[in-house]
Amino acid sequence: MLIKVQIVVGLLSIFLLWTTFELIRKNRLREEYAILWLFSGMVVLVLSLWPEFFLSQFFARISGIFYLSAVVVIAFLFLLLIVLHFSVVISKLTNQNKDLAQRYAILELELQELKKRSLFPENTITPSRL
């Protein structure tokens, strides 16, 4: 791998790690979702520091893959799994949001009916009886 590419990829992975930690610190990213991003940033950082060792020796022996294009395909599949995971989480949160909105609407309706009953008891004149 070219040294310039290694430096750029290493800096981008450090930026990814820093951004993830900042989002966690500011409570804009929950820890259970940040684990995937921290893991991805660490893997990319390690691969950018020692690409020859991991891509040609260690990874090839463990996986049996000896071509860099296959490594790119595996990285793409990993990112696809991350996107799938977040799609499932978003779908679940969308359903919960819809349920909460429906419950809120029902409670609002019940509250309005209770207010009407307390303002106009049965034996008094209501606006509809006028």
C-alpha positions in Angstrom: 0.0 0.0 0.0 1.3 3.5 -0.8 2.5 5.4 2.3 0.3 8.4 1.4 -2.8 6.2 1.3 -1.8 4.6 4.6 -1.4 8.1 6.2 -4.8 9.3 4.8 -6.6 6.1 5.9 -4.9 6.2 9.3 -5.9 9.9 9.8 -9.5 9.1 8.7 -9.8 6.3 11.2 -8.4 8.5 14.0 -11.0 11.1 13.0 -13.7 8.4 13.1 -12.7 7.3 16.5 -12.5 10.9 17.8 -15.9 11.7 16.4 -17.4 8.6 17.9 -16.0 9.4 21.3 -17.3 13.0 21.0 -20.8 11.9 20.1 -20.8 9.5 23.0 -19.5 12.3 25.4 -22.2 14.7 24.2 -24.9 12.0 24.6 -25.8 12.1 20.9 -24.8 8.5 20.3 -25.6 5.7 22.6 -22.9 3.3 23.7 -24.5 0.1 22.2 -24.5 1.7 18.8 -21.1 3.2 19.1 -19.4 -0.2 19.6 -19.7 -1.0 15.9 -18.2 2.4 15.0 -15.4 2.0 17.5 -14.6 -1.5 16.3 -14.6 -0.4 12.7 -12.3 2.6 13.4 -9.9 0.4 15.4 -9.7 -2.3 12.6 -9.1 0.3 9.9 -6.5 2.0 12.1 -4.6 -1.3 12.7 -4.8 -2.2 9.0 -3.5 1.2 8.0 -0.5 0.9 10.4 0.5 -2.6 9.4 -1.2 -3.5 6.1 1.5 -5.9 4.9 1.3 -8.1 7.9 -2.4 -8.3 8.3 -3.4 -8.4 4.6 -0.7 -10.7 3.3 0.2 -13.0 6.2 -2.2 -13.1 9.1 -5.5 -12.5 7.3 -4.5 -14.8 4.4 -3.6 -17.7 6.7 -6.8 -17.4 8.7 -9.3 -16.9 5.9 -7.6 -18.4 3.0 -8.1 -15.2 1.0 -5.0 -14.1 -0.9 -6.4 -11.3 -3.0 -6.9 -7.7 -2.0 -10.2 -7.5 -3.9 -11.6 -10.2 -1.7 -10.7 -8.2 1.3 -12.6 -5.2 -0.1 -15.6 -7.5 -0.6 -15.4 -8.6 3.0 -15.2 -5.0 4.2 -18.2 -4.1 2.1 -20.2 -7.0 3.6 -19.2 -5.9 7.1 -20.4 -2.3 6.3 -23.6 -3.8 4.8 -24.2 -5.7 8.1 -23.8 -2.4 10.0 -26.3 -0.7 7.7 -28.7 -3.6 8.2 -28.4 -3.5 11.9 -29.1 0.2 12.0 -32.1 -0.2 9.7 -33.6 -2.8 12.1 -33.0 -0.3 15.0 -34.6 2.5 13.1 -37.6 0.3 12.1 -38.1 -0.7 15.7 -37.9 3.0 16.9 -40.4 4.0 14.2 -42.9 1.5 15.4 -42.4 2.6 19.0 -42.8 6.2 18.0 -46.1 5.5 16.1 -47.4 3.6 19.1 -46.6 6.4 21.5 -48.2 9.0 19.2 -51.4 6.9 19.1 -51.5 6.5 22.9 -50.9 10.2 23.3 -53.8 11.0 20.9 -56.1 8.7 22.9 -55.1 10.2 26.2 -55.7 13.7 24.8 -59.2 12.7 23.7 -59.9 11.2 27.1 -58.7 14.3 28.8 -60.9 16.6 26.7 -63.9 14.4 27.4 -63.2 14.5 31.1 -62.9 18.3 31.0 -66.2 18.6 29.2 -67.9 16.3 31.7 -66.5 18.3 34.7 -67.5 21.7 33.1 -71.0 20.5 32.1 -72.5 18.0 34.6 -75.6 16.0 33.6 -78.2 18.2 35.3 -77.0 21.5 33.8 -77.5 23.0 30.4 -74.8 22.1 27.9 -74.0 24.1 24.8 -75.5 21.3 22.6 -78.9 21.6 24.5 -79.3 25.3 23.7 
